[in-house]
Amino acid sequence: MVKIYQAAKGTRDKPQQLKQIELQIERLDHEAQGIGFEQKRIVFVSGALPGERVKVQLTEQKDKSAKGKVVKVLQASPLRQAPICKHFADCGGCQLQYLSAEHQLELKQQGVDQLIRHQTGLASLPWQMPLKSEGQGYRRKARIGVWFDKKTQQFTVGFRKANDKVITSIEHCLVLSPALTSVFSVLQQQLPKLQHGSAITHVEALDADGQVYLIVRHIRALPESDRQALIQSWPEAIWIGEAEPELYQHWQVGTAEPCYQLPALGLKLKFSAADFIQVNQSINQKMVQQALDWLNPQPDDQVLELYSGIGNFSLALAQRSKWVHGLEGVTTMVQRAEANAVLNNLTNLSFSQADLHLAWPKAEWNKPKYQKVLLDPARAGAVGAVEQIAALSPAQILYVSCNAVTFARDAKVLLACGYQLDKISVMDMFPQTSHLELMALFHRRK
């Protein structure tokens, strides 16, 4: 999920007060925004690169900080290149196509490095080689917006503009999996033919190891004729329809459950089309393998995993450990992980539902018996959980993060609890965007 900056109440300027300024960009922050200074006020600028001089349209401003976007590059960085997608200027999906994939990763890592060092007080970080993927065709799951204009009776199919609710029309997305590239043309051609196409608000597209799933979200029940028209427009896909609210209707064509494999480990994981999975298949496989390499679980190790989801890490850990226990806040995900353990003939693991951010209950799993802990929280991080992990006193803790800010906050807690940062690497789960994921290994100091 994208973390959107929101100014505090009462600090937003009226449109007529916002001005244009010229800035020299000094560096990028952890979200790949340019940083410049207007006198002593820091300005965060989207679309800018270090070393550039740019004209900036301010969009928000306070006494000590402001935000803006580039309206003209006055002196360009030698790293700047032409965007590879014709929709780049309008679509909010990608932010960094004016950089090569190599330089995107390099500059994103520099911003994250500075943030973590500043927050933790560490003089340097033990960076390892980054995990990379192809910059195109990597995304296997996406939410596609649908907008019906009552005045023009026209449909718009695509993605939202940056920091806006407006849908911009997309003909082809370069970062989507090749199996999903037809989704825009299919919807654009088919929606106007439906009786109640205006009831459809968005479509979630999923590539599950080559099998396409399309979840159609609609606010009113669709007649059988509309459902059949959609199904026939892409018969190879499995269509799932869900009304909002779910009072009206649930329809599905095809019974095959989505699944993906971790081939190097011989694992297969089933999931619901609405479940969270890592969208970059290549990076996910590399990430699981690196977790195994870094933690190096042994046959007599007991491992605790937090935010275990459908078992993406748990099953791989169980192949090498004595026992794995997974903790997850969502009951349906616990059930899914248990089913995946059975599917893969693994009997040395168990799962429990728990709110990990509150005080943990007295339970058999909540005892200091683990040699190793892995956690992979959502963007909010593991506030409240990291202290309780440290109380179990495991020898090693592997932290997988999708938010450098909350990671830095939690890492500071672990450092204060007697742990040392051993290794850290970036994982480019979302090339062409400002997002960057991390993996960090901590060990308990003697």
N, C-alpha and C positions, 0 to 999 in steps of 0.2 A: 504494500500500500504506500502511496505517496504521502509524505508528511507535509501538509500545507501550512505555511506561515500565516498566522492571523494576528493582526495588530490588536492591542488591548482596546477596550471600549473607550471611545472618546479621543483616540489618537489618529484616526483616519482623516486625511485632508479632503476637503471638497474638491471635485475635479478641477475647478477653475484655479485652485491654489497650487496644484502640482505643476512643476516646471521641468524644463529640460536643462541639463548641465553637461559639461564636458569633464571627463575623468581619465586619469591614468590608472590602469588596472595593475595592481601589484602581484596578486596571487589568486588562487582559487580556494574556496572553503571546502568543507567535507561534502557539500551537495553540488559541487562543481559550479558554483556561482562566483563571478568575478568580485574581487574586493578592491575598492578604491576609497579615497578619502576626500570629502568636501570640507576644507579646513580641518576641523578635528572630528567631524562626524563620519562614521564608517558607513559606506554604501555598498549593498549587495546587488550585483548586476547580473541578470540572466543574459546569456548569449555573448559574454565577453571572455577574453583569454588574457593570461598574464603578459605584460609588456605592451598591450594595446592601448591606444588612446581612442576613446569612444564618446559619442553623444548619447546621453541616457535620458529616457523619459521616466521620471520618478512616478512610482505607483503608490507608494506608502512612505510616510516619513514621521519620525519622532524627533525629539531633541537631540538624541545621541546616535541615532541610526536611521537608515532609509533603505528602501528597496526600489529597484527600477529595472528597465529592460533596454537593451541596445536598440537605438533607432538608426544609427549610422556608425560605421567603423571608420574613424578618421586616419588611424595608422594601424594596419593589420599586423598580427603576429605571423611570422613565417610558417607557423604550424597550421594556420587556417586554410581550409579547403572548401570546395563547393559541396553542399549536402548531396547525398546520393539518392534521396527520395524527393519526388516533386511535391509531396504533401508536407514537407518538413516545416515550412513557414506557418502552416495552419494547424497541423495536428499536434496534440499535446503528448503523444506517446513517446517520442524521442526528443532528446534535448541536445545531443552532442555530435550530430552528424557533420558539423563543420570541423571535426578533428578525425584523424585516422584512428582506427581501433587501438593501435599501439600507444598513441599519445593520450587517448581518452583514459586508458587504464593507468598510465604513468601519472597523469595530473590528478586523477581521482585518488590514487594512493597517497600522493603528497598531501592532499587536503585532509585525508583521514589520519595520516601520521601526525600532522600538526595538532589536530583536535585531540587525539588520544594522549599525546605527550603533555599538552597543556592541561588536560583534565586530571591526569594521573600523577604528574610530576616526574615521570620517567624521562631520563636524558635521551634515551634512544630506544628503539623497538627492534626486537630480533626478527626482522622480516625474512620470510622464506619465499620461494618462487611462487608467483601468482598462478591461479587456475584460470585458464582462458578458454574461450569457445569461439566459434565462428560469429562474425558480426551480423550475419543475415540468416534467416530461416531457422532461428533457434527456438522461437517461442511456441510452445505446444498448447497454450491455453490463453484465451483472450475474451474480454467482454466487449461486445460490439453494440454501440448505441443505435437506436432507431427513433427518428423524430418525424411526426406527421404534422404538416402545416395545414391547418383547417382552411386558411384563406386560399392557398394555391392548390390544395389537394395533392401536394407532392410529398414524397418520402425522402428523407435523408438517412443514409446508412454509413456509419463510420465511427470515429473516435471523438471524444471531447477535445476541444481546444484547451491549451494550457491555462489552468486556473479559471476555467469557464465551464458553464453548463451547456454551451452551444455545441451541437454535433457538427463536425466538418465531414463532408462527403469523401470517402476513401474508395479508390478503385482497386488498389493493390498495396499490400503492406509487405515491405521487404524483410521485416524481422519475424513475421509469422511463419510457422512451419509450412513447407510446400503443400502438405496435405490439406491445409486450410485456406489456401489462396483463392479458391472459388467462392468462398462464403459471401463476399461483398456483391459480386455480380448476381449470384443466385437470389439473394434477398432483394436487391434493387429491382430485378426483373419480376419477382414473384409477388412482392408485397402489394403493388397496385392492383393486382388481379384478385385479391382476396376480398370477401364480403366485409370482414371486420379486421382488416389489416391494421387499422389505426389503434387497435387494442394492444398491439405488440410494442413493448417499450425497449427491449434489448434482447440480444441473443448471445449466449455464451458458447464459444466454439472450443472444442477440445480434440487434440490429436493424441489418442491413446495407442502408441506403438503402431501407427498407420491407420487405425480405425477412427473415423470422424464421428464425434458426438456433437449434437446441436441442441442446447437447452433454450427453448423459446419461452420467454417471460411475457405474460400478457395480463392485463388488468381486468379483462372480461373473458368469459368462456368463448372459445372459438367453435363455430359450427363444423360438423364433420367434413363438409366440402372444403373448408379452408385447411383443415388438418391434412386431408388427402392431397391437396394441391402442393403443400409444402413438402410432404413426403415424396411425391413424385418428381419434384424439382431436383432432388438429390437422393436418389434411391439407395445409393451405397452408404449414406450416412445413417446413423441411428438418431432419430428425432425424439426429444423429450419435451413435453409441454407442461408448464406450470403456471397457474393463474395466481395473481397477487390481488387480494389476499387469497390464500390457498383454499378458500371456501368453495370456489367454483369448480375446479377441474384439474385432473392430473392425467396426462395421456403420454404413452410411450410406444414407439414402434421399434421392435427389436429387443431381445432379451439379454444379449451379451453384455456382461459387466465390463466397464473400462478396467484396463490393467496396464502396468508397465513392468519392464524387466530390468534387473541389474545383471546383465549377461556374465560379467567377469566373476560374479559371486554365485551364479546359478539361482537367483532369487526372482520370484514373481509376486507382485503386489497388486491386489484388486482394490478398487475404491469406488465411491459414488462420484458421478459426474460433477456434483456440487462440492465435493471434498477439496480441501487444500492439498495441492501437490506442488513441488518445485517446477516452475514453468520451463526451465532450461534442462532438457534431458541430459545433454553432454556434461554440463557442469555438475548436475546432481550425481552422476556416476563417479566423476572425479572426486567430488566432495566426500561421498561415502567411503571411497577407497582411501583418501587422505586421512579421514577420521580413524580408520583402522590402523593405518601406518603410524600415526602419531600416538594414539592411545596404546597400541600394541597389546591388546588384551591377551591374557594367558589362560590356559586351561583351568587354572584354579582361581581366576578372578571373578568377583561378583561386581556387576556394573549396574549403576542406577542411571536411567535416562529420564529427563524432564522434557515435557512438551513433545511426547513421543509420536503423536499423530497416528498415521496408519501403519507405522513400523518401519519407516524408511531407513533409520539407523539401527533400530532394535534388532531386526532379523540378522543383519550383518554382524552385529556385536555378538549375538547368541551363537553364531557359527564358531566363534573362537573362545568363548568364555564359559565358565562354569554355570553362571546364572545371570540373567538380565531382568530387571524390573523396570517397566515403563510407566510413567505418570503422565496423565493427560486430563485437561479440564473438561473436555467434551465427551459425554458418555458414548455417543455414536462412534466416535473415533476410537475409543477403547475397544468397543465391540469389533470394529473393522480390523484393528491391530491383532486382536485375538484370533479372528478368522484367518488373517494372513499367516500367523504362526502355524495354524493347523494346515493351511494350504501348502506350506513349505516344510512340513513334517518336523517342526522344531518344538521340542517339549521343555526346553530349559529356560523358559521365559514366562513372565506374567505381567499383567497390566492392571492399573487401578485408576479410578477417577478421583481427582483432587483439585481444589483451588490452590494452586501453588504459591499464590501471592499472600495468602492468609497463613495464620499459624497452622503448621501441619498437625494432623491428628496423631494420637498414639496408635501406631499400627506396626505390624511385623516389618513392613518395608522401611519404616522410619527408625532405623537403628544404625549405629556406626559400624557397619560391616562391609562397606563397599571400598574396593581399592580404586575404582575409577567412576567418574560421573561425566555424563554428556548432557548438555542442554542446548536446545535450539528454539528459543522463544520467538514470539512475534515482535513487532516493532517496539512495543512498550517495554521490552526487555524483561528482566527477571527480578524486578524490585520486590523485596520481601522474601524472595526465594534464595538468593545468593548467600545471605547470612545463614540460612538453615542448611544449605549445602555445606558451607564451611564448618558448621557445627558437627556434621557427620565425619569430618576429618579425613576425606579420601586423599590418597597420595597424588592423584591427578584429576584435573577438571578440564574438559574440552568444551569450549564455548563457541557455538555457531551463531552468528549475529547478522541481521539484515538492517541494523540501524547503529551507526557508529556512535551516535550521541548516547544512547542507552547502554551500549556496550562499554563505553568509557566510564560511565557512572558505576556500572556493576563491577568492572575491572578494578576500580579504585577500592571498592569494598573488599574484594578478594585479596588485594595487595595488603590491605590493613588487617586482614584476618590471618596473615601468615603465609600467603601464597606468592609465588614468583612467576612472572611471565616467561615462559620457555621459548615459545614459537608463536608467530602470527603470520597469516597470509591473507591476501585479498582474493575474492572469487568473483569473477566478472559474470554474474548470473544474468545481467541485463545490459549487454553491449548496446551502444548508441544512446544510453540514458545516463542520468546522473547517479543512479543507484549503484551501490557497491556492497557486497557481502564480505563478512570476515570469518575466519576460523582462528581461534587462539587456544593454546595449550598452557595451562598453569600447573605447577607442581608445588606441593607443600614443602616449605623450608624446614630443615631439621633444626 
